[in-house]
Amino acid sequence: MNITVVKVGGAIVEDEAQLRQLIRDFKNIEGPKILVHGGGRRATKVAAQLGIESQMIGGRRVTDAAMLEVVTMVYGGLVNKHIVALLQAEGVNAVGLTGADMNILRSHKRPLKKMNVEGEERMIDFGFVGDVDYADGNTLAMLLEQGIIPVVAPLTHDGKGNMLNTNADTMASETAKAIAQEHDVTLIFSFEKRGVLSNPDDDNSVIPLITPELFERYKADGTISGGMLPKIENAINALNAGVKKVVITLASAINGTDGTVIKL
């Protein structure tokens, strides 16, 4: 099968008009497909309403016990089921899943990690954040063969009864990698920008092509930073694992040829 994995970012999820358009565009992608969603902005908003402070380091969310409850509710409930309902309204038979459902993605709690934070080397505890150990491409392919579209929330489990918050770009990458063992896979990271920008304030400054060598250069000079770093890291990892094509593009362009192509 030729399978498309689309990841939609939190800003699109937060905007109802853009989300509905994304759903219509996603429906029109030919062939079997999987939708992986974020929801970080909604989680931050709900956490603030509950008096829980959000902390981000290197583009990734620090998840203590209270925040784990928030992201489980928001990602696995509010956001996931809303997307599934919108797909059903478009005649797309979808099922909402976390990594725990059907054991599709299992992970371990991230150990302490040394990171450079504002020029200082620190050991960071990300809390209840999962680093993926295993993704079940066969089960996902089985659903696709039955005409069922998986909608995957950015939550995994550790096999010991614990849920773990997991970066949505990582979820998309690991899902694509698992399926790529047996099928041809295109991975699309869609969000509110036209691609990876050399100037964040200029929507027309799209970098058309990024290779691992260019990525290191852009990372070193600060052209690429923050949440874009893990996105491109996951894109490169996916290509190394057999994914045929990776594109970072505007949510409304997932059926087109615009955006940033990641190549080895």
Protein Blocks (a to p, Z undefined) as FASTA:
>chain_A
ZZddddddfklmmmmklmmmmmmmmmmpgcjdddddehklmmmmmmmmnopacddeehia
cddfklmmmmmmmmmmmmmmmmmmmmmmnopacddddfkngolaccdddddddddeehia
cdddebjadddfbdcfklmmmmmmnopacdddfbddehnopacdddfklmmmmmmmmmmm
mpccddddddfbfbdcfblklmklccfbdcfklmmmmmmnomagcjllmmmmmmmmmmmn
opabdcdddfklmmmmgdjdddZZ
